[in-house]
Amino acid sequence: PGWVKTKHAEDVADDLGEAALEKLHNLYPLGLGKPEDVANACYFLSSEASRWVTGLDLVIDGGRSV
């Protein structure tokens, strides 16, 4: 996944400085991720909703790779 707002990520962000943090935010068109963004993808893959999914590349990065 892309940058996800966790305690560890927040600690790293504090060390980056304002300019670097702004650049980081600009890399993600949909904004920085939340833990539940990753959890929702995991939930989908482990649920009956993905019953017919046999393989995929699920990119969870807020649009950064687009």
Chimera marker file (.cmm) of the C-alpha trace (Angstrom):
<marker_set name="trace">
<marker id="1" x="0.000" y="0.000" z="0.000" r="1" g="1" b="0" radius="0.5"/>
<marker id="2" x="0.913" y="3.633" z="-0.248" r="1" g="1" b="0" radius="0.5"/>
<marker id="3" x="1.517" y="5.955" z="2.709" r="1" g="1" b="0" radius="0.5"/>
<marker id="4" x="-0.945" y="5.080" z="5.465" r="1" g="1" b="0" radius="0.5"/>
<marker id="5" x="-1.530" y="7.317" z="8.489" r="1" g="1" b="0" radius="0.5"/>
<marker id="6" x="-0.314" y="5.135" z="11.332" r="1" g="1" b="0" radius="0.5"/>
<marker id="7" x="1.542" y="6.027" z="14.505" r="1" g="1" b="0" radius="0.5"/>
<marker id="8" x="4.822" y="5.025" z="12.869" r="1" g="1" b="0" radius="0.5"/>
<marker id="9" x="4.074" y="7.024" z="9.715" r="1" g="1" b="0" radius="0.5"/>
<marker id="10" x="3.171" y="10.063" z="11.807" r="1" g="1" b="0" radius="0.5"/>
<marker id="11" x="6.492" y="9.774" z="13.663" r="1" g="1" b="0" radius="0.5"/>
<marker id="12" x="8.344" y="9.667" z="10.329" r="1" g="1" b="0" radius="0.5"/>
<marker id="13" x="6.271" y="12.579" z="9.016" r="1" g="1" b="0" radius="0.5"/>
<marker id="14" x="7.279" y="14.655" z="12.040" r="1" g="1" b="0" radius="0.5"/>
<marker id="15" x="10.916" y="14.198" z="11.020" r="1" g="1" b="0" radius="0.5"/>
<marker id="16" x="10.386" y="15.122" z="7.359" r="1" g="1" b="0" radius="0.5"/>
<marker id="17" x="9.808" y="18.830" z="7.699" r="1" g="1" b="0" radius="0.5"/>
<marker id="18" x="7.013" y="20.928" z="6.264" r="1" g="1" b="0" radius="0.5"/>
<marker id="19" x="8.257" y="21.114" z="2.642" r="1" g="1" b="0" radius="0.5"/>
<marker id="20" x="8.878" y="17.363" z="2.351" r="1" g="1" b="0" radius="0.5"/>
<marker id="21" x="5.534" y="16.611" z="3.965" r="1" g="1" b="0" radius="0.5"/>
<marker id="22" x="3.753" y="18.856" z="1.466" r="1" g="1" b="0" radius="0.5"/>
<marker id="23" x="5.498" y="17.047" z="-1.408" r="1" g="1" b="0" radius="0.5"/>
<marker id="24" x="4.398" y="13.744" z="0.074" r="1" g="1" b="0" radius="0.5"/>
<marker id="25" x="0.769" y="14.878" z="0.265" r="1" g="1" b="0" radius="0.5"/>
<marker id="26" x="0.921" y="16.033" z="-3.359" r="1" g="1" b="0" radius="0.5"/>
<marker id="27" x="1.887" y="12.519" z="-4.514" r="1" g="1" b="0" radius="0.5"/>
<marker id="28" x="-1.510" y="11.117" z="-3.490" r="1" g="1" b="0" radius="0.5"/>
<marker id="29" x="-4.457" y="12.467" z="-5.527" r="1" g="1" b="0" radius="0.5"/>
<marker id="30" x="-6.936" y="10.790" z="-3.154" r="1" g="1" b="0" radius="0.5"/>
<marker id="31" x="-5.067" y="11.856" z="-0.035" r="1" g="1" b="0" radius="0.5"/>
<marker id="32" x="-2.986" y="9.834" z="2.370" r="1" g="1" b="0" radius="0.5"/>
<marker id="33" x="-4.398" y="6.484" z="3.391" r="1" g="1" b="0" radius="0.5"/>
<marker id="34" x="-6.061" y="5.465" z="6.612" r="1" g="1" b="0" radius="0.5"/>
<marker id="35" x="-5.620" y="2.014" z="8.170" r="1" g="1" b="0" radius="0.5"/>
<marker id="36" x="-9.242" y="1.224" z="7.325" r="1" g="1" b="0" radius="0.5"/>
<marker id="37" x="-8.479" y="1.747" z="3.611" r="1" g="1" b="0" radius="0.5"/>
<marker id="38" x="-6.148" y="-1.246" z="3.711" r="1" g="1" b="0" radius="0.5"/>
<marker id="39" x="-8.436" y="-3.148" z="6.076" r="1" g="1" b="0" radius="0.5"/>
<marker id="40" x="-11.376" y="-2.727" z="3.684" r="1" g="1" b="0" radius="0.5"/>
<marker id="41" x="-9.388" y="-4.310" z="0.861" r="1" g="1" b="0" radius="0.5"/>
<marker id="42" x="-8.432" y="-7.202" z="3.148" r="1" g="1" b="0" radius="0.5"/>
<marker id="43" x="-12.058" y="-7.555" z="4.189" r="1" g="1" b="0" radius="0.5"/>
<marker id="44" x="-13.184" y="-7.703" z="0.571" r="1" g="1" b="0" radius="0.5"/>
<marker id="45" x="-10.609" y="-10.338" z="-0.334" r="1" g="1" b="0" radius="0.5"/>
<marker id="46" x="-11.568" y="-12.493" z="2.642" r="1" g="1" b="0" radius="0.5"/>
<marker id="47" x="-15.320" y="-12.089" z="2.120" r="1" g="1" b="0" radius="0.5"/>
<marker id="48" x="-17.885" y="-13.862" z="-0.011" r="1" g="1" b="0" radius="0.5"/>
<marker id="49" x="-17.884" y="-10.756" z="-2.249" r="1" g="1" b="0" radius="0.5"/>
<marker id="50" x="-14.585" y="-11.939" z="-3.744" r="1" g="1" b="0" radius="0.5"/>
<marker id="51" x="-15.812" y="-15.501" z="-4.222" r="1" g="1" b="0" radius="0.5"/>
<marker id="52" x="-15.041" y="-15.507" z="-7.944" r="1" g="1" b="0" radius="0.5"/>
<marker id="53" x="-11.809" y="-13.536" z="-7.788" r="1" g="1" b="0" radius="0.5"/>
<marker id="54" x="-8.963" y="-15.804" z="-8.853" r="1" g="1" b="0" radius="0.5"/>
<marker id="55" x="-6.167" y="-13.286" z="-9.138" r="1" g="1" b="0" radius="0.5"/>
<marker id="56" x="-5.630" y="-9.568" z="-9.332" r="1" g="1" b="0" radius="0.5"/>
<marker id="57" x="-3.246" y="-6.739" z="-8.603" r="1" g="1" b="0" radius="0.5"/>
<marker id="58" x="-5.051" y="-4.638" z="-6.047" r="1" g="1" b="0" radius="0.5"/>
<marker id="59" x="-3.224" y="-1.324" z="-5.821" r="1" g="1" b="0" radius="0.5"/>
<marker id="60" x="-4.044" y="0.498" z="-2.609" r="1" g="1" b="0" radius="0.5"/>
<marker id="61" x="-2.107" y="3.726" z="-2.942" r="1" g="1" b="0" radius="0.5"/>
<marker id="62" x="-4.561" y="6.624" z="-3.174" r="1" g="1" b="0" radius="0.5"/>
<marker id="63" x="-3.849" y="7.142" z="-6.873" r="1" g="1" b="0" radius="0.5"/>
<marker id="64" x="-0.097" y="7.625" z="-6.525" r="1" g="1" b="0" radius="0.5"/>
<marker id="65" x="0.747" y="5.054" z="-9.195" r="1" g="1" b="0" radius="0.5"/>
<marker id="66" x="-1.695" y="6.519" z="-11.727" r="1" g="1" b="0" radius="0.5"/>
<link id1="1" id2="2" r="1" g="1" b="0" radius="0.2"/>
<link id1="2" id2="3" r="1" g="1" b="0" radius="0.2"/>
<link id1="3" id2="4" r="1" g="1" b="0" radius="0.2"/>
<link id1="4" id2="5" r="1" g="1" b="0" radius="0.2"/>
<link id1="5" id2="6" r="1" g="1" b="0" radius="0.2"/>
<link id1="6" id2="7" r="1" g="1" b="0" radius="0.2"/>
<link id1="7" id2="8" r="1" g="1" b="0" radius="0.2"/>
<link id1="8" id2="9" r="1" g="1" b="0" radius="0.2"/>
<link id1="9" id2="10" r="1" g="1" b="0" radius="0.2"/>
<link id1="10" id2="11" r="1" g="1" b="0" radius="0.2"/>
<link id1="11" id2="12" r="1" g="1" b="0" radius="0.2"/>
<link id1="12" id2="13" r="1" g="1" b="0" radius="0.2"/>
<link id1="13" id2="14" r="1" g="1" b="0" radius="0.2"/>
<link id1="14" id2="15" r="1" g="1" b="0" radius="0.2"/>
<link id1="15" id2="16" r="1" g="1" b="0" radius="0.2"/>
<link id1="16" id2="17" r="1" g="1" b="0" radius="0.2"/>
<link id1="17" id2="18" r="1" g="1" b="0" radius="0.2"/>
<link id1="18" id2="19" r="1" g="1" b="0" radius="0.2"/>
<link id1="19" id2="20" r="1" g="1" b="0" radius="0.2"/>
<link id1="20" id2="21" r="1" g="1" b="0" radius="0.2"/>
<link id1="21" id2="22" r="1" g="1" b="0" radius="0.2"/>
<link id1="22" id2="23" r="1" g="1" b="0" radius="0.2"/>
<link id1="23" id2="24" r="1" g="1" b="0" radius="0.2"/>
<link id1="24" id2="25" r="1" g="1" b="0" radius="0.2"/>
<link id1="25" id2="26" r="1" g="1" b="0" radius="0.2"/>
<link id1="26" id2="27" r="1" g="1" b="0" radius="0.2"/>
<link id1="27" id2="28" r="1" g="1" b="0" radius="0.2"/>
<link id1="28" id2="29" r="1" g="1" b="0" radius="0.2"/>
<link id1="29" id2="30" r="1" g="1" b="0" radius="0.2"/>
<link id1="30" id2="31" r="1" g="1" b="0" radius="0.2"/>
<link id1="31" id2="32" r="1" g="1" b="0" radius="0.2"/>
<link id1="32" id2="33" r="1" g="1" b="0" radius="0.2"/>
<link id1="33" id2="34" r="1" g="1" b="0" radius="0.2"/>
<link id1="34" id2="35" r="1" g="1" b="0" radius="0.2"/>
<link id1="35" id2="36" r="1" g="1" b="0" radius="0.2"/>
<link id1="36" id2="37" r="1" g="1" b="0" radius="0.2"/>
<link id1="37" id2="38" r="1" g="1" b="0" radius="0.2"/>
<link id1="38" id2="39" r="1" g="1" b="0" radius="0.2"/>
<link id1="39" id2="40" r="1" g="1" b="0" radius="0.2"/>
<link id1="40" id2="41" r="1" g="1" b="0" radius="0.2"/>
<link id1="41" id2="42" r="1" g="1" b="0" radius="0.2"/>
<link id1="42" id2="43" r="1" g="1" b="0" radius="0.2"/>
<link id1="43" id2="44" r="1" g="1" b="0" radius="0.2"/>
<link id1="44" id2="45" r="1" g="1" b="0" radius="0.2"/>
<link id1="45" id2="46" r="1" g="1" b="0" radius="0.2"/>
<link id1="46" id2="47" r="1" g="1" b="0" radius="0.2"/>
<link id1="47" id2="48" r="1" g="1" b="0" radius="0.2"/>
<link id1="48" id2="49" r="1" g="1" b="0" radius="0.2"/>
<link id1="49" id2="50" r="1" g="1" b="0" radius="0.2"/>
<link id1="50" id2="51" r="1" g="1" b="0" radius="0.2"/>
<link id1="51" id2="52" r="1" g="1" b="0" radius="0.2"/>
<link id1="52" id2="53" r="1" g="1" b="0" radius="0.2"/>
<link id1="53" id2="54" r="1" g="1" b="0" radius="0.2"/>
<link id1="54" id2="55" r="1" g="1" b="0" radius="0.2"/>
<link id1="55" id2="56" r="1" g="1" b="0" radius="0.2"/>
<link id1="56" id2="57" r="1" g="1" b="0" radius="0.2"/>
<link id1="57" id2="58" r="1" g="1" b="0" radius="0.2"/>
<link id1="58" id2="59" r="1" g="1" b="0" radius="0.2"/>
<link id1="59" id2="60" r="1" g="1" b="0" radius="0.2"/>
<link id1="60" id2="61" r="1" g="1" b="0" radius="0.2"/>
<link id1="61" id2="62" r="1" g="1" b="0" radius="0.2"/>
<link id1="62" id2="63" r="1" g="1" b="0" radius="0.2"/>
<link id1="63" id2="64" r="1" g="1" b="0" radius="0.2"/>
<link id1="64" id2="65" r="1" g="1" b="0" radius="0.2"/>
<link id1="65" id2="66" r="1" g="1" b="0" radius="0.2"/>
</marker_set>
